[in-house]
Amino acid sequence: MIGFTQRIRLAVADDHPLVVLAIERLIANVQNIEIVFRAQDSTELVEALEEQPCDVVIMDFNMPGGGYGDGIDLIKYIVEHHPQAAIVALSMTTDADLIARALDAGANGRFHGAFQQL
């Protein structure tokens, strides 16, 4: 089991339930990481962030249908309104310019094809 000395509150936002399940399984054996909420679009994510702050947001870069957009727009919103949350954006893109823009907008990291092996 992997452990950290500080409890990490994690938010998972993805419009694909299997991705959320995969993330849950990946962190199930990690001590002190707790998923405090799950969201399927940017509206659910932002509403949940208002109610329950978190330390890390793992979000799908492409998550259509929410009132706060997705991708760069959502990253900027989270950085502006919830600066305490580190952001990891999940994406299948290999577009270096788009990745650089996401990092410049405030994403702390990104995974490309992180769940292809699951």
N, C-alpha and C positions, 0 to 999 in steps of 0.2 A: 504494500500500500504506500502511495506517495503522500506525504504530509507537508503542510505549511504551518508556520507558527501563527499566522494571522488568518482569521476567517475571511473568505472571499465570497461575496454575494454576486451571483451570476444571473444575468438575464439572457434568455435565448429567444431570438426573433427570426422566424422563418415561416414562409407560407407552405412549406412541405413538411407534414408531420413526421415522415421518416427521418428527415435530417435532425429534427428536434430529438427524436428517439435515439439516434446515433450519438448525438452530443451527450445526452443523458447517460448512455451506456459508457461512453469514454471517460466520464468523470465520476462514475458511480463508486469507484474504489479510491478516489482521491479524498483524503481527509480535509476537512475545513473548507471545502467548496460546496456551496449550497445554491441550487437553482431557486431563486426567489420568485421568479415568474417566467411565463412563456407567452409569446405574442405571435399572432399570425400576420399582422400588418403593422404599418407605422402608427396608426391610430391606437391600437392596443398597446404598443410599446410605449408611446409617449404617455398615455394615461397611466400605465403601470409605473413608469418612472416617477410620475408625480406623487403616487401613493407609496411606493416602496423603492427608495434609492438603492442603487447597486454599485459594485466596484468595477464590473466588467460587463459589457454588452457584446454578445456574439450575435451578429445580424447578417442576414442574407442581403447582399448588395442589391439584388433585383427582387423586390417584394412589392408588386403592384397592388393598388386598391386602397391604400391607406390615405388618410387626410394630410399626412405630413410628407408625402412623397417617399422616395426610396433613394438608394445610392448616395451621391454627393449631397443632395439636399437634406436627406435624413441625417447623415453624418454631421453636417454643419449645424443642424438643429440641436442634436444631442450635445455637441461640443459647447454651443452657446448656452443652453438651458440646464445642462447636467454635466458640468466640466469635471466632476469627480469621477465620472465613469470612463474607463478605458474602452476603446472600441476595436473589435476584431471583425472585419468584414469578410464574409464568405463569398467567393466568386469563382466562376469557371473561366473568367476572362484571362487572356494573355496580353491584352492591350496595355503596353507599358505606360502610355500617356494617361489612360484612365486610372491605372493603379497609382501613378504618381499624384494625380489629382485627388484621389481618395485619401492618400497619406497626407497631402498638403491640407486637405479639409479637416483633418484631425483624427483619422483612423490611426490606431497604434500598430496595426498589423493586418495581414490578410492571409487567407489560406486559399490556394488554388487547387481545386479537386481534392480537398481534404478527405472526402468521404467516398472516393472511388473504390477503395479497397474493402469497404464494409458491405 
